[in-house]
C-alpha cells in the first residue's frame, strides 16, 4: 500500500510539473491606457499600438514602453517581470520540477505595472506624468516608478534602455 501511495504521488508531481506553463502560458495580454487616449505606444521589442490597446508580451521579460502624443511630454515606463503570487502554490502542487519549468520559461511571472495606465503631462505644464490605478486615481509619478525598478530592469534590458549610464551609482 505504501508503494502505491508513493508511486501515485510521484506520478501526480510529474504530471503537474509546469502547471503555470499549462494554465497561464508564457505570454500575457498587456493593456496600455493613456489619458488622453490616442497616444503612440512603442515597446522595446518593436511592438506598437495606439492607446488604449492590448498587445501580447512575454511574461518573463522586463521591457520598456515609450509613449508619445503631440502636445504632451514624451515619457517612458519600465515594465518589470516579477513572480506572481501563485508561484508558491504552483511549486507545492507541481513540485520542484514544476517550479523549475515555470521559473525557467517565465510562466510563473506577471508584468508590473499591469495594466499600464498613464496620465500624460501637457507640454510646458511642469506637471509630471502619472501612473494611475485601475480606478484612474494617481498612484505615483512615472519617474518615481522608474527610479524604483530601474536598477533591476537594467540587468535585462540594458543600462541605456533603462535610462542609466555606465557611471550611474545605482547599478
N, C-alpha and C positions, 0 to 999 in steps of 0.2 A: 504494500500500500504506500509506503514511504517513497519508493522509487517512482511510482505512478504520479504522485504529487509533485516530486522534483522534476520529472520529465514534462509534466503539464505546465509547470511554472516556467521552465526553460523555453518551451515552445511558445508560450504566451509572450515572453520577453522578446524573443526573436521576431515574432510576428508583429509586435507593436513597435519595433525599432523604427526610428524615423517617423514617429507619429505626427509631429508638426509638419513634416515634409508632405505627408499624405493629406492631412487636414487643411493646411494653410498654403502649401506650395512655396516656392522660393521667391515669387513676385507678389506685389501688393498694389492695389489700386490706390493712387495717391492724388488727393484733391487739393487744388490750389485755388483760393478765392482772394480777390483783392477789392478794396474799397478805395476808389471806384473800380468798377468792373472794366473789362476791355484792355487790361494790361498785357504786354508781351511777356511770356514766361519761358525762360530757356534754362534747361537743366545741364549740368556739367557733361552728361553723356550725349548731348546734342538734341535730345527730345525738346520739342517746342509746342506751345499751345497759347491760346488767348484766354485769360481768366473770365469767368470761372471755368475750370477744366479739370479733367481727371486723366491721368496717364498711368501706365503700368511701370513700376520701378522694382528693382531688386531689393528684397527685404534686408539683405546682409551688407548693403553697400552705402557708406556715407556719401553724401553728394552736396552740391551747391546749386542753388537756383537763383538766377538773375531775373529781376522784374523791372520793367520799364514801361512808361506811358508818357506821351508828350504832355508837358505842363506839370510833371511830377518828378521828384528826385529819383534817379535810379537807385535800386537797393538790391543787395544780395542777402540770402538767408542760407546758413549752413544747416544741413539736414543730417542728423545723427542716427545711425543704426544702433539700436540697443536691444538687449534681451527683453522679450515680452514677459509679462507677469506669469504666464502659464508655463514657462520653461521648466521650473522645478517639478511641476506636476507631470510634465511630459517625461522627465527623467525617471520619476517614480513609476509611471505606467510603462514606459518603454525600456527602462534600464539604461545602463551605461552606453550600450550600442546606439540606442535611440538618441541619447544626449549628444553623442559624438557626431552622428549623421546630421541631426538638426542643427547643431552648432557649426558644423563644417560648411553647410550649404546656405546658412542664414535663415532657414525656415523658422527658427525659433525667435527671430528678431522682428522688430517693428521699427518704423521710422518716426523720428520725433523732430519737430512737431508734426502732428498729423491729426486732422487736416491742417494744411498751412493756410492761415488767414492773416492777411497783411493789410493795414491801412496805410496807404501811400502818403508821402509828405509833399504838399504842393511846392513847386519850385519857388525858392526865395522866402518861404514862410518861417524857416528856422525851427519848425516842428519836426520831431523825429518820426520815422516810420515805426509803426507799432505792430507787434504780434497780437492777434486777437484770440479770445477763447471761442468755443463753439456758439456762444450766445452773442458774439460780436463785441464783447467788452475787452478793454485793454488788459493784456497780461504783462507785457514788458516791452521795452523798445527792442527793435531788431538788433541794434548794436549790443545791448545787454545780453541778449540771447547768444549772438555770435561770439562775444567775448567769453561766455560761459563754456562753450563747446569747442572753441577754435583749436586749442592745443591737441585735443583728442582727434578731431576730424582731420586735422592737418596730417596726421600719421598715415591716413589712407588716401586723401585726395591731393596731398602735396601742400607745401608751405604757401606758394603763390596763390593757388586756388582758394586756400583758407584765409587769405588776406594777411599772411605773415611774410617775414623775410628771414634769411639765414641768421641775421644778427638779433632777431627778436628774443628777448629773455624769457618769454613764456613757453618756449619749446621744451 
